[in-house]
Amino acid sequence: MRPPYDSLRFRLIAVAVVGAAVSLVLAGLVIAGIFRERLVDQFRQDLQVHLTELSSIAQVDGDGHPMLRQPLPDPRFQAFGSNYWQIEREGHPTVRSPSLAERSLSGAFATGPEPRNGESDGPRGRVLEYGRTLSLPDGGPPLRLSLGSELSVLAGLLSSSNQMVTRALLVLGLVLVGGGAAQIFYGLRPLDRLGQAIAEMRGGGQAPNPETFPSEIRPLIHDLGSLLHANAEIVQRARVEAGNLAHGLRTPLAIVMDEADRLARTGRQESSDSLLEQCARMQKQIDYHMARSRAAGALRTPGLTTSVKSAIEPILSAMQRLHGSRGVVFQPDRDSDLALACDPQDFAEIASALLDNAGKWARSTVRISWSPSGENALIAIDDDGPGLPPTLRERAFAIGERLDETVAGSGLGLAIARDLARLYGGSVGLSDAVGGAGLRATITLPMLDAR
């Protein structure tokens, strides 16, 4: 199984997610900083406004005691509120807001006519305190005005704003990632279609039409079509050249064999036998390598597919005519079908070689069955003949090897069958038949869906 980072979609989405996350974190920090600055400024401005208002309504009574001409309208200065004020005058009782009750502000910032501010300890925690002095017309001691608000209120406002920003950015992040993922999947859909078209072409379909794809992919499809066309021409020329070579070799080979016959007629039998033996070996090599070159060319040609059931039926009919005179019956054990990713002629050659070998040795019955095995198809051919010892099974695949000279054959069938199967990534093997009597030949070839 390939790792997820090997996917182009995964990489694009990962980049989009990381980019969105980094962007949103930076944006969150900037926005939170702006909100904090605005809230702090607003918090301070409110206190300054309240201090100005307190200065405008502060006065003294007939005894010189500090008092307010009218109460401050903000309800936060009332009992249990979070804002506080107090007015002090030397030698006179201090006047406080209902929210302070019997407690006091520090008064440390009421040192001059210009407002000063800073943090101090309040009734219920730290407060931001403003203070100033207010001179009176009678020339007596000035009024010392102090006003403050709990910093926990500011902290709560900052926390609420941060939560609001976080929620907004999370929603925005989900929208951005979702939109990016949709864009990526939509943008890469033509590549999926191209892969599907190539898979259909391997199964015998036509090459994809470039006009049905975006302009960025059309050059790739044009180049792919040109490559496939050139490859098909190369394969065709190679087959023609191989056939010409085989024809060119067979003609002088026939002349040499004729000369060997003439040597035999003149009494030089030993020389004739030697030449005929070498000619037979050369003929086997030509037949073997012709089969290999044809299959190797077909393997690189797209659109190869074989129906096991359709390909087996004519082969069984031919084998029945060939071996039926001995009473051998060929029985298929499957009605289902499998699609193989190989050339029909190559599969026919593989199956024919193994069925013919089974028919030569069977006493009465040859059975063939096929079934899927993972990504491959497994074709089994069982005969009820004498079988083959395990020590001789590998020798049976040697080029030109004949384990029994009394049985007709060239000794190439099994060797060609195995090599053809290996060219497609498959295999051919021999084992004991089901039940132990006879020989089983197994063909393993890739199924179409696996490729």
Stockholm file with secondary structure:
# STOCKHOLM 1.0

chainA/1-451         MRPPYDSLRFRLIAVAVVGAAVSLVLAGLVIAGIFRERLVDQFRQDLQVHLTELSSIAQVDGDGHPMLRQPLPDPRFQAFGSNYWQIEREGHPTVRSPSLAERSLSGAFATGPEPRNGESDGPRGRVLEYGRTLSLPDGGPPLRLSLGSELSVLAGLLSSSNQMVTRALLVLGLVLVGGGAAQIFYGLRPLDRLGQAIAEMRGGGQAPNPETFPSEIRPLIHDLGSLLHANAEIVQRARVEAGNLAHGLRTPLAIVMDEADRLARTGRQESSDSLLEQCARMQKQIDYHMARSRAAGALRTPGLTTSVKSAIEPILSAMQRLHGSRGVVFQPDRDSDLALACDPQDFAEIASALLDNAGKWARSTVRISWSPSGENALIAIDDDGPGLPPTLRERAFAIGERLDETVAGSGLGLAIARDLARLYGGSVGLSDAVGGAGLRATITLPMLDAR
#=GR chainA/1-451 SS CCCGGGSHHHHHHHHHHHHHHHHHHHHHHHHHHHHHHHHHHHHHHHHHHHHHHHHHHEEECTTSCEEESSCCCCGGGSTTCSEEEEEEETTEEEEECTTTTTCCCCCTTCSSSSCEEEEEEETTEEEEEEEEEECCTTCSSCEEEEEEEEHHHHHHHHHHHHHHHHHHHHHHHHHHHHHHHHHHHHHHHHHHHHHHHHHHHHTTCCCCCGGGSCTTTHHHHHHHHHHHHHHHHHHHHHHHHHHHHHHHHHHHHHHHHHHHHHHHHTTCHHHHHHHHHHHHHHHHHHHHHHHHHHHHHHHTSSSCCEEHHHHHHHHHHHHHHHHGGGTCEEEECCCSCCEESSCHHHHHHHHHHHHHHHHHHCSSEEEEEEEEETTEEEEEEEECSCCCCHHHHTGGGSTTCCSCTTSCCCSCHHHHHHHHHHHTTCEEEEEECTTSSSEEEEEEEEBSTTC
#=GC SS_cons         CCCGGGSHHHHHHHHHHHHHHHHHHHHHHHHHHHHHHHHHHHHHHHHHHHHHHHHHHEEECTTSCEEESSCCCCGGGSTTCSEEEEEEETTEEEEECTTTTTCCCCCTTCSSSSCEEEEEEETTEEEEEEEEEECCTTCSSCEEEEEEEEHHHHHHHHHHHHHHHHHHHHHHHHHHHHHHHHHHHHHHHHHHHHHHHHHHHHTTCCCCCGGGSCTTTHHHHHHHHHHHHHHHHHHHHHHHHHHHHHHHHHHHHHHHHHHHHHHHHTTCHHHHHHHHHHHHHHHHHHHHHHHHHHHHHHHTSSSCCEEHHHHHHHHHHHHHHHHGGGTCEEEECCCSCCEESSCHHHHHHHHHHHHHHHHHHCSSEEEEEEEEETTEEEEEEEECSCCCCHHHHTGGGSTTCCSCTTSCCCSCHHHHHHHHHHHTTCEEEEEECTTSSSEEEEEEEEBSTTC
//
